[in-house]
Amino acid sequence: MEKKKMKKVWLVLGICMGLLFGMSTAVWAAKNDLTVTNETKQTLPKPSYMKQTAATTTSVTVAWGAVSGAQEYQVELSSDGGKNYDTLGATAKTSVRITGLKADKKYAVRVFAYNSSDWCGYYRAIYVWTAPKKVSLSKFSFGSKGCTFYMKNPGANVDGYKVTYKNYKTGKSTTKYASGYKSFSVALSGNCFYKVTIAPFVKVDNKIYAATDSITTYIASQPKIQKKSNTKSSMTVKWAKTYGASSYSVYLKKPGASSFSKVATTTALSYTVKGMKIGSNYQIKVLANKKVGSKTYQSQKDYYYTIRLYYTYR
């Protein structure tokens, strides 16, 4: 009996120390900081619920239902899917922010309620997720769905992307949450540049937690080329204005050439291809440019047009 009394005394002292250090939002790295002993009785009820309430790339916040008669709650964390748990510490509050975690990772958390003489079985362990890490953009493409973004090496737990974009034609900024993993689409129209900021997110219990870091880029659809006029040895092509563009680059592939060469950078909305041979195919494409600081962004560059001068008969 004396040994049991001494153990209870040490447990009460441990609880007091925990209260002194205020553990509601602390980082708990110590293992077995205050472990519930098996000599107490399992008479307290379990917490009525447990859920994740917040996440960043390095932390999660977990809350649970209060247990009547409990003095503190012991929180345990598993980084291997629930096989092994580390004791993080104890708190008198019913929520805790666990920091120092890795981005884009799943953890398991469980909580025990106890006092100096009683304890409860843990509320079933729940899985929690940290927000995804920063992503990279591989390419973008305008089509029937607007613009589709293709992401490079997204994190394992990405459920979608928070996308904020500014339209340089209207000046309006919009934020949308697009579902997708390796790619996602946003209904963007052509003939203007967009400033686009992208952050991946994970969705837990219908709540979205986006990455702390994001990427920003500038995109536009590729200008469509039309014939404006021609002579016996030249053709002038034209295209519509791309709002927000600072200039346009013209690329030409002559008959027999293996690749495109840039032949002009202009602020005009037309270009004349000179010295053309009748009956020969020339391939041409125009890209819209937007200079931001020391960097120049270009529109989509997937398409080219074939132009030809035909024989004329009198």
Order of alpha helices (4+ residues) and beta strands (2+ residues): alpha-beta-beta-beta-beta-beta-beta-beta-beta-beta-beta-beta-beta-beta-beta-beta-beta-beta-beta-beta-beta-beta-beta-beta-beta-beta
